[in-house]
Amino acid sequence: MPTGTCLPGNKVASFCLIFLYCIPVIAAAKDIKEDNHSQVQGDSHEFSKRLLDLKEIVFVIQSQGNSFHENHAEKQRQEILQQAANSEQNLPIVLLIHKLSENEAGWSILPIMPRFSATYGRNSSWIFFLEEETTLKIPKLLETLSRFDKEQEWFLGKPLHDDESTIIHHYAFADNPTVFKYPDFAAGWALSMPLINRLAKKVKDEPLKSDFTIDLKHEIALYIWENGNGPSLTPVQELCTKEEGSPAAKDCATTLKTYLPFCGDPVDKKDIFIAVKTCRKFHKERIPVVKKTWQKHAALIEYYSDHADATIPTVNLGIPNTERGHCGKTFAILERFLSEAIPKTNWLVIVDDDTLISVPRLQKLLSCYDANEPVFLGERYGYGLGIGGYSYITGGGGMVFSREAVVRLLESNCRCYSNDAPDDMVLGMCFNGLGIPVTHSALFHQARPDDYSRDYLAHQIPVSFHKHWNIDPVTVFNKWLAEENDPISQQQQHTMIREEL
């Protein structure tokens, strides 16, 4: 969607227009039952004697097509199979989700529900989803799932909730956002086969309503709950996001390997060119925040505006400012990146003038990616995935391109249909047409820290946030993203933030 660099509030309007269905959700919030956990405790002794067989579980790793992520997921798949073999259990089915559909739709899960039902609906009892960084303890997971009647509809996970209504959830449950629970994907989450079968039928019989996929974990929970006609999330305390190997994780069936992927020496900051999109009216309001916070960590940075201002300085690319979209400006930046006007680097990062970003953390994260491959990285959204649409990197959290990705894009005929077209969505369409996967990292954020669940952020070392609405951006940066001159280590700093939350 358009990042709205020079039009505050346009994203609010577009979300409200697109997601009018949030109104009945708000009205129905009072119908949510919050006593699922007590119900499970009451039923557990009845089912505890029927220990589940591992072959009854289909594991689905929420993998991606980029080589780093694909290799990481395949290693995880092998670890699950080895753990099963060591326990003398029947080997389970372990799937990589990015291989389950011909286009980008698989990661949004709902479009492939019919496939799960048709293939595994008769001989399996559970579909268990997990992320690449999720670690399993199979005996503990079997013990945990055995507490639940597999003949009933179950939606299990570690619950998250919003503390205030938020734009990324379309202001759902505005009267009391804490009432609605949705799963933390990093802890793993499970659907019983009766629920899978019903959802598959619903997907086939009724077209998926939302054009946009913004926060999948929240949207999945809403779809399953179905305004109170389906099950709400049942909290399961054994599904955890505690660090693997920590004393606090001894009773967990799932844990997390890392909060920030790091694969070797950080990428040299001189190999990262950062382009900041701005416009004249924000030169005095937003650019000073960039200079006061993260600019000092960037070796190569330029500000692109509709007005040349030597005091910043800014570069006028000859593209008039638009009230939305900024596609013309973004493609001009891409052309400039490959020109002799700037030093040659392997990485390009395009951000808004109200993006807050940690360059040192980005350097570490990029150590996991091969710049010789076409990489398009950031926070992934989707458009029309239920009918074969495409994924895109939402611009506000920052869009990261390898040089090879930019070369392939500009060698194609894919361009903006107008200067004010939504740049991030056009880029998504272009890369989809080229067969280049969009690569998601949950460490990039389109919104402010206050717009995300506190428990969700507690197991992250974030790379970026976006927007200055009703916050002091310098304070937010210093709390969530600053680290270079801090005498304590990055992990210690994260622990302090987590304890505060």
Secondary structure, DSSP 4 states (H G I P E B T S, - for coil): ----TTSTTHHHHHHHHHTTTHHHHHHHGGG----HHHHHHHHHHHHTTSPPPGGGEEEEE---SSHHHHHHHHHHHHHHHHHHHHTTPPPPEEEEGGGSSSSGGGGGSGGGHHHHHHHHTTT-SEEEEE-TTEEE-HHHHHHHHTTS-TTS--EEE-EE--SS--GGGTTTTTT-GGG--EE-GGG-EEEEHHHHHHHHHHHHHS----SEES-HHHHHHHHHHGGGTSPPPEE-TTEEEEETT-GGGTT-SEEES-SS---SSPPPGGGEEEEEE--GGGTTTTHHHHHHTTGGG-SEEEEEESS--TTTTEEE-SPPP-SS-BHHHHHHHHHHHTSTTS---SEEEEEETTEEE-HHHHHHHHTTS-TTS--EEE-EEEESGGGT-EEEE-GGG-EEEEHHHHHHHHHSS---SSTTSBHHHHHHHHHHHHTPPEEE-TTS-SS-GGGS-HHHHTT----EEE--TTS-HHHHHHHHT--TT-SS-HHHHHHHHHHH-
